[in-house]
Each structure stands twice: as structure tokens, then as C-alpha cells.
Amino acid sequence: MAFFVMSFCDLVGIGVDRVSADMHLSATLAQLIPSAVFLWFFLLSVPVGILQTRLGKRFILNAGMVITAIGLLVPFFFYSFATVLIGFALLGIGNTIVQVSANPLLVDVVPGNRTSSFLSFSQFVKAIGSMIGAPLAGFFAAQFGDWKLLFLVFGIVSILSVIWLGSVKIEETKQEGDKATFGSSFSLLGNGFILLMVISIFLVVGVDVGFNSNSGQFLMKHFGIAQTAAESGRSVYFFGRMLGTFAGAIMLTRISSRKFFMWTSILSIVSFVAILLIPTQLIAWILVFMIGLGVANIFPLVFSIAVEKYPARSSEISGLMIMAVSGGAVIPLLIGWISDLSNIALGMSILLVCLFYLFSVSLYCLKK
């Protein structure tokens, strides 16, 4: 359930489309919504990683889900562009905390040789929440005239998850020796391998959020697809991600995580090049699905490869990795800016550059 709650940050995509339509925002201004969410990953991840070595992962995880619930309820009860930004900022703060604590807590409760598999399965659960956001918003808009009921429903789910986690008995691993500090956390960036992996997280989240928040506009402007149908494109993307993480959880019990990283990067690049070059609507839907399938496992693969190499530093690595989720604030803003200056296809090509970097890192990991 914690990973399901983690998916609520992907509401930025439907938020961009719906709030833009309600308030007539420019592309650049609309991309302040994902920036309001993902900026906090940069500011808070390392402090939260340090704090959880003292207070425990479960306590920190529950605090994150409480703040997530508050962030969802603010724009439901008070709807303006300012309160949307405040609500999504609180959603970002809560989600930062959830992501820092949920991944290492999951590592604590699964067999060590199944870490990559279980982390991929957790992303499968997260993808379910991401996938149902847009259809639920459309359903609430059609049936009740208010798409924002989505915020209320997900806020209640967050509160129920807090109650559930609080009632479960968990044996957490404790960090031996000196506690984590800012110095010990950031000193890990002096390790070339950790730095490569942190940048990988920055870019893969940028790809994920960038495609999520811009896919609706991309399908409308590049392929001439109607708004309602184009908005559902992100559900097709998240359906691909959901199936990809489910398949990854099974395949990673048999395939090396490093080889899987390389092949999934290749699939992402091929699919993205094709969607930029082939102007056919039917093929576009297939390629949106394929992009989701390709990107699906890169985050858990990078995280597990890094933690498996340095298991004693998992809280500090988790803090740095989740700090890099701030790529979701930077890359979409860059796409929006380039799209305003030129066109949406050129803006989206930024994501292709990110994918080529990820492919090169996968080759490095395989070689080493």
C-alpha cells in the first residue's frame, strides 16, 4: 500500500492537463505543477535519509503518507492555481519521504537474493496507481462533474495506509557504527559508481515525469488526437509500465539485473525514436505502451544495483537516489520551455538524450 500511495505523485500528469484547461495556462506555467512536486526530492531526500537512521523507516514512512494525504485534500477543498501549487508541493514533500523510506524498508523484509525482483514488483503496484489516475478523473468528471474527487479518494487511501502500516510488526535493520550525516551521505558522490547511478535516477525520473506530463499535449499536437483520447495516453503508458514491472519481477529471478538494464534501455530508445518519426495514430498508441514497458524497470534496477554493491550504506544511498528524483522537476520544465520556443516534438526529444545516457550506464555496469 505504501508503494500504491507512492504513485500519487504521478497525478501531476492529469493535473497539468486538467488545471491547464480550467485556468488557461501556458505550457511553461503548467509545468510548474510537476516542478512543485519534484523540487522537494532535491531538498529533502538526504535530510530524510539521515533522520530515518535515527527515528526508524516505518515512522518516517507513516509521516510521509500523512503529509501526502494533506497535500491531496488541500486542492480538493480550496481550488485555485495557488492552492494547486501548495497541494502539489505538500504531495511532493510527502512523496519524497515515502520514497526514501519505503524502498529500504522493503529491502529489510524480503530475502536478500530477491531484492531486484521485489523492487520491480513494488513498482508494478505503483504503476497500478499511476495508471488509474486519468480514468478515475474522467469518470468523476463525467458522473459527478468534478474531476477533483480523485484527490479526496486518494487522500482517504493514504490515511488508511497509515493505519495499516502502524499495526504491522516489522524488524528493521539498524545501521551499525556511526550514524549517517550530511558529510557521510554526500561523500558517497565522490564514488564514481554511485555518482553515475544517482545521475541515472535523475534522468530516468525526468523521462518518466516528462513523458507523463507532456504525453497528452504531444499526442494532441503531434498526432492530432482529440483531448479526451490523448489524456488516456498516459494510462496506456502506465499500463505498459505496470506490465513491464510485473514481467520484470518474474524475469529478474532468472536474468542478471545488469543485462536486464541494458536490454530495457535499448527497448526504450527504439520505441522513442519510432514515436518521433512515425506519424501514424495507431502506431503511436502501440509505441506509448512500448515506452512504458521499456522504462518500467530502470528505477528499481539502478536502485538495487547500487544497494547490492554497498548494502551497509542503504539509507544514505536511498537519500541520494531519491534526491535525484528531482529530475522530475527539471526535465519537464525544460520540455515545456523548448516546446514554447519551437514545437512539442523537439521538446520531447530531450527525453531521447536521457535514454542514451541510461543505455551507456547500463553498458558500464555490465562491463564492470
Buried (B, 14 or more C-beta within 10 A) or exposed (E): BBBBBBBBBBBBBBBBBBBBEBEEBEBBBBBBBBBBBBBBBBBBBBBBBBBBBEEBBBBBBBBBBBBBBBBBBBBBEEBEBEBBBBBBBBBBBBBBBBBBBBBBBBBEEBEEEEBBBBBBBBBBBBBBBBBBBBBBBBBBBEEEEBBBBBBBEBBEBBBBBBEEBEEEEEEEBEBEEEEBEEEBBBEBEEBEBBEBBBBBBBBBBBBBBBBBBBBBBBBBBBBEBEEEBBBBBBBBBBBBBBBBBBBBBEBBEEEEBBEBBBBBBEBBBBBBBBBBEBEEEEBBBBBBBBBBBBBBBBBBBBBBBBBBBBBEBBBBBBBBBBBBBBBBBBBBBBBBBBBBEEEBBEBBBBBBEBBBBBBEBBEBBEEE
